[in-house]
């Protein structure tokens, strides 16, 4: 454990202070302040980690934003006694890496702090030492969801290719989750066995942690990318709740640098929950009129459901070719959201890989890649830079 890690606890209630003093007793540098005094103390203490207990005046979101602005490298964890999905969403978007319920999840808090300390030690050891790929040492994993309102867009292919390249081209810990619960799809691109699926995590939903996820996830042979496959069963899908999806994503976020989610085209409570939990949404579409019409319907649906896409949704144009009905330039004039990248149509290269059950990329810096694999790799490297 990194005994030099400084922890600042922002709490207004004496009962909560006592509870946290006991839970944090084995950490060397722990100081306490109140939500009213924290602005005076933050510069003096310069903590590595700030634990904010929900303030009595309801200023939690503003406080997280303030601390994030003052501590560029600081890590913020928010604690509360009641489950509140809307507050969770706002707190995470404000920059907190975690949302902990007290007292039920205090064990998760200490586990999280231990992991942050471990990563901090790793960062110190690597400081000044050249290493291959990009090292990830901050606490909060990023969640990227791949979504499309139209089937056949190539969403699953891009989600799997993106996750694979991300794993190969960095030192990041990456988890790919297939939330196409009825039919799956990810297993086809990686030739994975489906005897273990994310449905096996339902019984441990309330205490889910990294060990549970790793015991159920499967490793892609070449990159060792971890994958939670779909149960591919309608009845099983019906028995899964939005609370399970929320807890799955939150638990994954604690243990991985990147969580990539392949979502189904239909909108239901589970899809909605995953979209709300995501840091970023990639909307996959093809360059044709039906795709544009469908995209506009999805935009309207997002508005009705109050899914905020400002700054967190980009379009990926897939299957681009010379004989497309629309060009990427045409699409820029028809849609408002920015276009993240465009991927060429390469039926021969993609189909050959699928038929063999092989990923599009199998090695870091692989030289002989298909056009699609090259473009996905370029996209990922730009994301990592």
QUIQUIBEL-V989005 format. One record per residue. RES is the residue in one small letter. PHI is phi in whole degrees, -180 to 180 (999 if undefined). Layout:
BEGIN
res:RES phi:PHI
res:RES phi:PHI
END
This chain:
BEGIN
res:x phi:999
res:x phi:-84
res:x phi:-73
res:x phi:-85
res:x phi:-69
res:x phi:-97
res:x phi:-116
res:x phi:-113
res:x phi:-106
res:x phi:-105
res:x phi:-144
res:x phi:-99
res:x phi:-112
res:x phi:-63
res:x phi:-63
res:x phi:-70
res:x phi:-59
res:x phi:-63
res:x phi:-62
res:x phi:-75
res:x phi:-59
res:x phi:-70
res:x phi:-68
res:x phi:-104
res:x phi:-59
res:x phi:-89
res:x phi:-95
res:x phi:-72
res:x phi:-121
res:x phi:-123
res:x phi:-125
res:x phi:-121
res:x phi:-150
res:x phi:-110
res:x phi:-63
res:x phi:-80
res:x phi:-98
res:x phi:-61
res:x phi:-66
res:x phi:-80
res:x phi:-95
res:x phi:-61
res:x phi:-72
res:x phi:-68
res:x phi:-80
res:x phi:48
res:x phi:-72
res:x phi:-84
res:x phi:-132
res:x phi:-117
res:x phi:-102
res:x phi:-107
res:x phi:-86
res:x phi:-44
res:x phi:-66
res:x phi:-68
res:x phi:-93
res:x phi:75
res:x phi:-94
res:x phi:-58
res:x phi:-63
res:x phi:-63
res:x phi:-68
res:x phi:-61
res:x phi:-61
res:x phi:-63
res:x phi:-65
res:x phi:-61
res:x phi:-71
res:x phi:-83
res:x phi:-117
res:x phi:-59
res:x phi:-107
res:x phi:-74
res:x phi:-114
res:x phi:-113
res:x phi:-122
res:x phi:-105
res:x phi:-122
res:x phi:-150
res:x phi:-94
res:x phi:-129
res:x phi:-70
res:x phi:-147
res:x phi:-63
res:x phi:-64
res:x phi:-65
res:x phi:-54
res:x phi:-59
res:x phi:-68
res:x phi:-67
res:x phi:-64
res:x phi:-66
res:x phi:-72
res:x phi:127
res:x phi:-68
res:x phi:-89
res:x phi:-157
res:x phi:-129
res:x phi:-112
res:x phi:-92
res:x phi:-107
res:x phi:-91
res:x phi:-61
res:x phi:-109
res:x phi:-63
res:x phi:-64
res:x phi:-67
res:x phi:-63
res:x phi:-67
res:x phi:-62
res:x phi:-67
res:x phi:-64
res:x phi:-62
res:x phi:-69
res:x phi:-62
res:x phi:-62
res:x phi:-62
res:x phi:-67
res:x phi:-64
res:x phi:-63
res:x phi:-62
res:x phi:-62
res:x phi:-64
res:x phi:-67
res:x phi:-87
res:x phi:-61
res:x phi:82
res:x phi:-110
res:x phi:-69
res:x phi:-142
res:x phi:-73
res:x phi:79
res:x phi:-103
res:x phi:-88
res:x phi:-118
res:x phi:-127
res:x phi:-76
res:x phi:-76
res:x phi:-92
res:x phi:-75
res:x phi:-95
res:x phi:-111
res:x phi:-113
res:x phi:-106
res:x phi:-104
res:x phi:-138
res:x phi:-157
res:x phi:-85
res:x phi:-129
res:x phi:-68
res:x phi:82
res:x phi:-78
res:x phi:93
res:x phi:-60
res:x phi:-66
res:x phi:-59
res:x phi:-72
res:x phi:-62
res:x phi:-68
res:x phi:-64
res:x phi:-64
res:x phi:-63
res:x phi:-65
res:x phi:-65
res:x phi:-60
res:x phi:-68
res:x phi:-73
res:x phi:-97
res:x phi:-151
res:x phi:-95
res:x phi:-68
res:x phi:-89
res:x phi:-123
res:x phi:-124
res:x phi:-109
res:x phi:-117
res:x phi:-98
res:x phi:-96
res:x phi:-80
res:x phi:-69
res:x phi:-83
res:x phi:-124
res:x phi:65
res:x phi:145
res:x phi:-61
res:x phi:-60
res:x phi:-65
res:x phi:-75
res:x phi:-119
res:x phi:53
res:x phi:-96
res:x phi:-73
res:x phi:-111
res:x phi:-72
res:x phi:-113
res:x phi:-135
res:x phi:-64
res:x phi:-63
res:x phi:-69
res:x phi:-89
res:x phi:-58
res:x phi:-63
res:x phi:-108
res:x phi:-53
res:x phi:-75
res:x phi:-121
res:x phi:-57
res:x phi:-143
res:x phi:-60
res:x phi:-64
res:x phi:-59
res:x phi:-64
res:x phi:-67
res:x phi:-70
res:x phi:-98
res:x phi:-68
res:x phi:-116
res:x phi:-104
res:x phi:-69
res:x phi:-57
res:x phi:-84
res:x phi:-98
res:x phi:66
res:x phi:-57
res:x phi:-90
res:x phi:-133
res:x phi:-101
res:x phi:-83
res:x phi:-79
res:x phi:-70
res:x phi:51
res:x phi:-149
res:x phi:-65
res:x phi:-66
res:x phi:-63
res:x phi:-61
res:x phi:-65
res:x phi:-89
res:x phi:-91
res:x phi:-110
res:x phi:-65
res:x phi:-64
res:x phi:-63
res:x phi:-62
res:x phi:-62
res:x phi:-67
res:x phi:-62
res:x phi:-68
res:x phi:-63
res:x phi:-66
res:x phi:-65
res:x phi:-59
res:x phi:-68
res:x phi:-109
res:x phi:-127
res:x phi:-75
res:x phi:-135
res:x phi:-119
res:x phi:-105
res:x phi:-119
res:x phi:-96
res:x phi:-102
res:x phi:-74
res:x phi:-77
res:x phi:-79
res:x phi:-97
res:x phi:-142
res:x phi:-62
res:x phi:-72
res:x phi:-63
res:x phi:-59
res:x phi:-61
res:x phi:-63
res:x phi:-64
res:x phi:-68
res:x phi:-78
res:x phi:-77
res:x phi:-78
res:x phi:-148
res:x phi:-122
res:x phi:-102
res:x phi:-95
res:x phi:-97
res:x phi:-144
res:x phi:-102
res:x phi:-84
res:x phi:-148
res:x phi:-62
res:x phi:-56
res:x phi:-66
res:x phi:-66
res:x phi:-62
res:x phi:-65
res:x phi:-59
res:x phi:-68
res:x phi:-65
res:x phi:-66
res:x phi:-56
res:x phi:-65
res:x phi:-63
res:x phi:-60
res:x phi:-64
res:x phi:-65
res:x phi:-84
res:x phi:60
res:x phi:-85
res:x phi:-75
res:x phi:-111
res:x phi:-63
res:x phi:74
res:x phi:-133
res:x phi:-133
res:x phi:-131
res:x phi:-98
res:x phi:-111
res:x phi:-91
res:x phi:-109
res:x phi:64
res:x phi:-83
res:x phi:-151
res:x phi:-67
res:x phi:-98
res:x phi:-65
res:x phi:-64
res:x phi:-123
res:x phi:-95
res:x phi:-63
res:x phi:-63
res:x phi:-60
res:x phi:-64
res:x phi:-62
res:x phi:-87
res:x phi:-105
res:x phi:-124
res:x phi:-91
res:x phi:-71
res:x phi:-67
res:x phi:-96
res:x phi:-73
res:x phi:-166
res:x phi:-127
res:x phi:-119
res:x phi:-70
res:x phi:-80
res:x phi:-144
res:x phi:-58
res:x phi:-64
res:x phi:-67
res:x phi:-69
res:x phi:-65
res:x phi:-63
res:x phi:-66
res:x phi:-63
res:x phi:-61
res:x phi:-91
res:x phi:67
res:x phi:-112
res:x phi:-70
res:x phi:-66
res:x phi:-128
res:x phi:-121
res:x phi:-140
res:x phi:-69
res:x phi:56
res:x phi:-62
res:x phi:-85
res:x phi:-93
res:x phi:-107
res:x phi:-70
res:x phi:-53
res:x phi:-63
res:x phi:-63
res:x phi:-62
res:x phi:-69
res:x phi:-66
res:x phi:-62
res:x phi:-62
res:x phi:-62
res:x phi:-65
res:x phi:-61
res:x phi:-66
res:x phi:-68
res:x phi:-80
res:x phi:-74
END
